[in-house]
Amino acid sequence: MSHTAVIPHPSDIQWPTMKPEGFYLVIIGQEVGIFYTWKDTAVRVLEISGAVHYKCKTFQQALADYTATYRKGELHAIPTPGGPFWPTAPRMPSPVLSEGK
């Protein structure tokens, strides 16, 4: 079974829906992207050897840095096996047995 972590395309990064605490860019962590609170960022980077993250002053700067890093192929999602960011295989629907066959 393959467990490939998703690296979001820069166009998939959403503006915050609430007033952000900050703009935290995670380049290497359990999940990569731009996060808006330290709490959301911390669960993705603490206890991850080699984690790379920093706080940007604006969303535009965070997105520009994320985009540049994405284009260089330097974003790395390293989820802990079985942890909250560990990718799971897509669920396949159960086969339906045909009646009378």
Secondary structure as GFF3:
##gff-version 3
##sequence-region A 1 101
A	DSSP	three_ten_helix	10	12	.	.	.	ID=ss1
A	DSSP	beta_strand	23	29	.	.	.	ID=ss2
A	DSSP	beta_strand	33	35	.	.	.	ID=ss3
A	DSSP	alpha_helix	38	45	.	.	.	ID=ss4
A	DSSP	beta_strand	52	56	.	.	.	ID=ss5
A	DSSP	alpha_helix	59	71	.	.	.	ID=ss6
A	DSSP	beta_strand	76	77	.	.	.	ID=ss7
###
